[in-house]
């Protein structure tokens, strides 16, 4: 497996079916959302904290296995590894953790 460095996170994107409010499935050239969903596969140790003087690292607030929303525009470090399409993001590009309601 790949091991991300610093404040980076490896995500496996999830294809989300696009539907209208009435349940019609959209195909073809649908305007892109500004976010996408994925599963966290690996988390780096956190970026170095240069300003506190302690030499510590910033905590990354996501864990392996969590479903997250991330910004889907801009240049991405995307690759295929072990037959999976993966994306490497900086922790700040992750918008939210998707928590399943009970």
N, C-alpha and C positions, 0 to 999 in steps of 0.2 A: 504494500500500500504506500501511497505517497504521504509524506509527513510535512505539513505546511510549516513555514517559518514565521516568526514574529507574530503580527496581528492578522495573519491570513487564515481563511477558512475554505475547505474544499466542500463543494456542494454538488449533488447529483440533481439536475433539474427534473421537475415533474411536469409532464404534459397535462395541462388542465383543459378540459373540454369547455369551449366557449359557448354559452347559451344566452339567449335573451331572457327577459323576465317571464315571458310566456312559455319558455321551454324549447324554443326553436334553436337547433344546433347550428352555429355559424361555421362556415368553411371558407376557404379561399383567402382573399385579401381583406382580412379584418384588421382595423387599426390596432396597432400594438399597444398593449397595456404598458404602464410605466413600472410595473412590478411583475415578478414571476415567483413561482414556488419551487422549493427544492428541499432535499433531505441533507442534513449535515453529515458528512462522512468522516471528516477529520478537522481538528482545531489546533492552531499553532499555540505556542506558549504565551503569546501576548507581546505587544510592542514594548520596547524598552522605554522606561520612564526617565527621560534625561533631566527633567526639571526638579524632581523632588530631592535629588542628592542621595537617594537610598540605593540606586542601581537596580531597583525592582522592575517589574513588568506590569502593564495594564491588563486587568482581567478581561477575558473575552466572555460575554454573557450568554453564550450558546453552548450546547453540548451535542456530542455525537448522537445521531438518531432523531434529533428534533426536526420538525418541519418548519421552514422559515419562509418569509417573504423577503425578496431582495430586489434592488433596482435593476431593471432589465435593459437599460439603454447604456450606450457608451462602449468603449473597447473592453473586452473581457479576456482574461487568460483562460481560454477554453482548450481542452485537449481530450483525446480518447485514451483511456488507460484501462487495461484488462477488459476491453470491449464495452466500457461504459463511457458516455459523454459526461465530462466533468467540467466544472468551472471553479477557478480559484478567485476568491473575493477578499478584499480587505474588510475587516470587521465592521467598519463604518458604513459599508454598502448594504448591510443587513438591516432591514426596516423593522421586522417584528418576528416573534415566535408564534406559530399557529398552535393554540391550545385547543384540543378537542373538548367540546362541552359534554358534560355527563348527563 
